[in-house]
Amino acid sequence: MNAKNILKYKLYFEQNGRCVYSNEKLDLNRVFLEDHYVDVDHILPYSRSFDDSFNNKVLCLSSENAKKGNKTPYEYLGNASDL
């Protein structure tokens, strides 16, 4: 098992096997076998925070990560208008 898969494994169990953005259940087999099923995402985009720590990472569906882009979860989930 390589470092990237160990990180995915830790995040999977920390998040109770769910995508943090869609709350969909993640298939543990697909997490390791399919390249574009999940991504390790920076909660606060690395380009904006320069934080590459474990505490700034989550496991999410690749499709959700593509939609989130360079936004914070607050911006992505549509709550930015509350400011």
C-alpha positions as CSV (number, residue, x, y, z in Angstrom):
1,M,0.0,0.0,0.0
2,N,1.4,3.4,-1.0
3,A,1.2,6.7,1.0
4,K,-1.7,8.0,-1.1
5,N,-3.8,4.8,-0.5
6,I,-3.0,5.0,3.3
7,L,-4.3,8.6,3.3
8,K,-7.5,7.5,1.5
9,Y,-8.0,4.7,3.9
10,K,-7.6,6.9,7.0
11,L,-9.9,9.6,5.5
12,Y,-12.5,7.0,4.5
13,F,-12.9,5.7,8.1
14,E,-12.6,9.1,9.7
15,Q,-15.6,10.2,7.5
16,N,-17.6,7.0,8.1
17,G,-17.3,6.0,4.5
18,R,-19.1,9.0,3.1
19,C,-18.3,11.8,0.7
20,V,-18.1,15.0,2.7
21,Y,-19.8,17.2,0.1
22,S,-22.6,14.9,-1.2
23,N,-23.0,12.6,1.9
24,E,-23.1,9.7,-0.6
25,K,-21.8,6.3,0.7
26,L,-18.4,5.5,-0.8
27,D,-17.7,2.0,-2.1
28,L,-14.4,1.1,-0.3
29,N,-13.4,-1.3,-3.2
30,R,-13.8,1.5,-5.8
31,V,-11.8,3.9,-3.6
32,F,-8.7,1.8,-4.3
33,L,-9.5,0.2,-7.7
34,E,-10.8,3.2,-9.8
35,D,-8.6,6.1,-10.5
36,H,-11.3,8.7,-11.0
37,Y,-13.8,7.6,-8.4
38,V,-12.6,9.7,-5.4
39,D,-10.2,12.5,-4.8
40,V,-8.3,13.7,-1.7
41,D,-9.4,17.3,-1.6
42,H,-8.1,20.3,0.3
43,I,-11.0,21.7,2.4
44,L,-9.5,25.1,2.1
45,P,-8.0,25.2,-1.4
46,Y,-4.2,24.8,-1.2
47,S,-3.8,27.7,-3.7
48,R,-5.5,30.0,-1.2
49,S,-4.3,28.6,2.1
50,F,-1.0,26.8,1.4
51,D,-2.1,24.2,4.0
52,D,-1.2,20.7,3.0
53,S,-1.8,19.2,6.4
54,F,-4.0,16.1,7.1
55,N,-6.5,18.4,8.9
56,N,-7.1,20.2,5.6
57,K,-7.9,17.1,3.6
58,V,-11.1,15.1,3.0
59,L,-12.1,12.2,0.7
60,C,-14.8,13.1,-1.8
61,L,-16.2,11.9,-5.0
62,S,-14.2,13.1,-8.0
63,S,-17.4,14.6,-9.5
64,E,-18.0,16.7,-6.4
65,N,-14.4,17.8,-6.3
66,A,-14.6,19.0,-9.9
67,K,-17.8,21.0,-9.1
68,K,-16.2,22.5,-6.0
69,G,-13.1,23.7,-7.9
70,N,-11.1,26.4,-6.1
71,K,-13.9,27.2,-3.6
72,T,-14.2,26.7,0.1
73,P,-17.0,24.3,1.2
74,Y,-18.9,27.4,2.4
75,E,-18.7,28.9,-1.1
76,Y,-19.4,25.7,-2.9
77,L,-22.4,24.7,-0.9
78,G,-24.1,28.0,-1.7
79,N,-24.0,29.8,1.7
80,A,-21.7,32.6,0.6
81,S,-24.8,34.9,0.1
82,D,-25.4,34.7,3.9
83,L,-22.5,37.1,4.6
